[in-house]
Structures are given as C-alpha cells and as structure tokens.
C-alpha cells in the first residue's frame, strides 16, 4: 500500500454558502478530490459544477452523510489507498490533511481522527460540548476506541478496509459506528490535533435534527452494545 496514494472525499448537503471555498482549498492538496452531493436542494451543485479537476457524484435524493461517504470510498478506491474526509461547512482547515497523513505510523493501517482543538471553550455551545462527551462515552461502552473526538468528520481512512466494516448506519451515526466496528476488527483508531473554525450556533448550517437524530443515536448505540454483549467477538469482528 502506498502512503502517497491519497484522495479527498467531501460529503455535502445544502452547503451553498461554503462548499466552493472548501473545495478550492482542498484542491491545493493536489490529490484526487471527490465531492458527493447528497441530494442538495439549494444551489450547492451550481456553486461547484464548473470548478476544474474535481469529481462530483450526485445522489438523486438525500441518503445521509454515511451513505455519501461510502459512495466516496467506492469512487476513490481505484485511485487511492487512503481517503481524507472533511465537512463542507468550512469548520475544517483542508491543509491539516497533511497532519493526518503524517500521523500514519509505520507498518500500520489505522483510522486517524482529526481531534478538533478548542472544542471545550466557552464559545462552543453547551449542546455541542455535551454531544461530543455523550458520543465519546457511548463509543467506549460499545467496545469502541477511547478517543476524545468521536464526532469529528475530519478523518483519514484506509482503503479498502473502510469499505468492508459492515456499517449499518447511513446518516450521522455512520461516523461513530465505523469507529466501533474498526476496533472490533482490530483496526487501530488514532487521533492527531487539527485546527477548527467554530462559528456561533446561529450562524452555522447544521442538519442535525435534535430529537430525531438523538433517537437514531440511541438506536445505533443500543444495537452495538447488544452485539458486544451477545455476539461472540470472532463473529462480530468478521
């Protein structure tokens, strides 16, 4: 596997205000770049359709962030041994992808999470701080890795391993389930610090739907915990 064979995947849904800037910054990495438009209903596609050197894949309807990431993995696999994912809302700094790549240890194929620095500061809403701690705790209870930022979407995944972890969740819950299943499979999950631009809540574009996504999180974690308790490790690790 070649450490230099990297691709970037950006899942996007209705981020017309920021997506073009994120894509142009990511292009400076000079690697194949895939934008997965997950059924956007605003002008997202029009903002990026004429940007050269990117590959745009469109879902006809909104299928969820996890489904978009998996579409990106499948598209990138022929070209890359590693995929960097980043969000389209502008909070990530694409140049930090190099920090994720540098964090790959010799002779290992881990998932590397960009641990967002400053997310515990008072200017970050209590809901975001609570949500991250809530997610971190339940990932550990589910038998996943003990890390500080299970909700960060800025990540480096190994291919083809990430394609074959049998993740069931298709929406936001994908990003926590894949960490648990990676740990079950013996794939290391590591972290490295990255910068983040965190805007006030009233200026952010978020598609997290309070009660609905809380229930989806609860269902995902309940399923994983039950599997951990009642399914033999050699079975769930397949």
Secondary structure as GFF3:
##gff-version 3
##sequence-region A 1 238
A	DSSP	beta_strand	6	12	.	.	.	ID=ss1
A	DSSP	alpha_helix	19	27	.	.	.	ID=ss2
A	DSSP	beta_strand	32	38	.	.	.	ID=ss3
A	DSSP	alpha_helix	44	48	.	.	.	ID=ss4
A	DSSP	beta_strand	55	59	.	.	.	ID=ss5
A	DSSP	alpha_helix	65	76	.	.	.	ID=ss6
A	DSSP	beta_strand	82	85	.	.	.	ID=ss7
A	DSSP	three_ten_helix	94	96	.	.	.	ID=ss8
A	DSSP	alpha_helix	97	102	.	.	.	ID=ss9
A	DSSP	beta_strand	111	116	.	.	.	ID=ss10
A	DSSP	alpha_helix	126	141	.	.	.	ID=ss11
A	DSSP	beta_strand	155	158	.	.	.	ID=ss12
A	DSSP	three_ten_helix	161	164	.	.	.	ID=ss13
A	DSSP	alpha_helix	174	185	.	.	.	ID=ss14
A	DSSP	beta_strand	189	194	.	.	.	ID=ss15
A	DSSP	three_ten_helix	201	203	.	.	.	ID=ss16
A	DSSP	alpha_helix	210	230	.	.	.	ID=ss17
A	DSSP	alpha_helix	233	236	.	.	.	ID=ss18
###
